[in-house]
Amino acid sequence: MGDRPVQCVDFTIPGYQGVDIIVSVISRKDHARPGPGIYHIHGGGMVMSNRFAGASDLVAWAMKFDAVCVTVEYRRAPEHPDPIPVEDCYAGLAWMAAHTGELLVDPERLIIFGGSAGGGLSAGTTLLARDRQGPKLLGQLLECPMIDDRNETVSSYQFQGIGIWARVSNLTGWTALLGDRRGTDEVSIYAAPARATDLRGLPPTFIDVGAAEVFRDEAVAYASAIWAAGGDAELHVWGGAFHGFNQMAPHAAISRAANAAREAWLERMLSRR
């Protein structure tokens, strides 16, 4: 957390099928009254990384919005294949929603956020929350989401052997998660949200993606499907941007623009009552 006046507290909670998982709660040290809650799911292609990837955003938002940010250590493939990752993520969200009083979170201002695999898991968790009449979400913020196991889009073929997450990387991640089910009709909408045919009843959604990455077309299609269902979606496709551009080149003009757009959407959502 550096020198900033924020704190991080770990909790062990029951994940899928009662197995213990860890969530970390990041908040300002002077947080004293119910404020917005941001539930974070990290990226890593379904197979790597940890709950502190992307923590710099959470620290910044805790400071700016006096938000309480919860980030979940979900179990990852291939050791823990579908449905374990998304079910762990849902368990973490349910825990946060059940403990808003203790965490000093306004239950009416709860947003889910994730990037890459975390964006896909965030979308899947949001669908689970809708279908199980679970926690009410004010919004979902999906950064370059990994949501389609079929890998049939133009962009999934365009970027082969280019960048930090190319077509072969995507195939590897999805195969680790789904095994032989990848690309078949046996894959659920919660594992691969691009497969959902009914996107009614979702909260307002922010989606952004680079124009030069595998996930471009599935992200655009997901926003379009939300619009077709009568939902609220804001979509940004950043010209020339590759996967993870704002993390790898945070001071580039396009990264600053993307971060500003994301933060502006958050500010609008969190100002709603």
NORQUIPE-V271079 format. One line per field, one symbol per residue. phi: phi as a letter, one per 20 degrees, with the letter a starting at -180 (. if undefined). psi: psi as a letter, one per 30 degrees, with the letter a starting at -180 (. if undefined). A space follows every 50 residues. Layout:
phi->???
psi->???
This chain:
phi->.meffccccececfeglnffcdcdddbffefcbgcfdcddcfepmmcbmb fefnffffffffffdledddcdeffdfefcfgeggfffffffffffffdf ffeldffecdcdbacmgffffffffffffffelegedfacddekfeccff ldfgffefddmcnebegffffffffffdmffgndfeeeffecgfffdcdf mefgcdccaefdbgegffffffffffffenedcdccdegmeefmgfeecf efgffffffffffffgffffefc
psi->fbglhllkkkkklkakggkklkkkjklkfgjflkalkjkkjlaggfflal ffkgfeeeeeeeeeghljkkkkilkllfeilkgeeeeeeeeeeeeeefge eefhkjffikkkklkbeeeeeeeeeeeeeefghbkkkflkjjjhkjfjff hglefffeikgkafjaeeeeeeeeeeefbffkglggklffeifffkfjgl gllkkkkllkfhlefeeeeeeeeeeeefggljkkkkjjkfklkgefefif fleeeeeeeeeeeeeeeeeffk.
